[in-house]
Amino acid sequence: MLNRYHVAYGADRLGFLSYYRSKGVVAHAYEPLARGALASSAACASIGARHNKSAAQVAMRWLAQSRAVEMAILTHSTSEAHLVQDVQVFSSSWQL
């Protein structure tokens, strides 16, 4: 089952993560950047500036650090540089 899930929705939008866990279902986060809106988010950019990261990396790191640790995060890009940044989200070198 797929639902949009990203930082703008909060920790457990409509309780779907809790429901999935109770049924043993691993959620998949697609559109983790809200169709690109979070890549230009002022709030994410501000946080990213403090960590030398992009707004997109902040939004994706939020997913990786959220309560949804069992979640698969699906992303894609036509830019090799953006794909490299996506992988760097999982680096242990920074915390939000």
C-alpha positions, -999 to 999 in steps of 0.1 A, spaced: 0 0 0 14 34 -9 7 68 5 25 100 1 47 106 31 71 134 37 81 160 63 52 183 55 27 156 66 42 152 101 51 121 121 21 98 114 -2 114 90 -38 101 97 -22 72 117 -14 52 86 20 42 98 6 29 131 -20 9 112 6 -5 88 28 -16 117 -2 -33 134 -7 -53 102 30 -61 96 31 -40 65 62 -20 56 53 14 42 69 29 11 75 66 10 71 79 -25 73 115 -34 95 122 -4 101 157 -17 64 164 -23 68 166 -60 98 189 -56 81 214 -32 103 204 -3 135 208 -24 128 245 -23 113 247 12 125 277 32 123 257 64 143 227 50 168 251 34 173 269 67 180 236 85 202 224 56 223 256 57 233 248 93 245 214 82 259 222 48 231 201 32 204 209 6 167 213 15 160 180 -4 186 162 18 170 176 49 135 164 38 149 129 30 169 127 62 138 135 82 122 104 67 153 83 75 152 95 111 115 95 116 94 70 135 90 51 103 124 34 105 110 4 87 99 25 57 114 21 23 122 55 8 117 56 -30 134 84 -50 145 90 -85 163 117 -105 176 123 -140 205 142 -124 235 121 -112 244 148 -87 210 145 -71 213 108 -69 246 111 -51 230 136 -27 202 111 -21 227 84 -11 246 109 12 213 113 32 222 80 49 257 91 59 263 90 96 283 122 94 253 144 102 222 145 123 192 168 122 
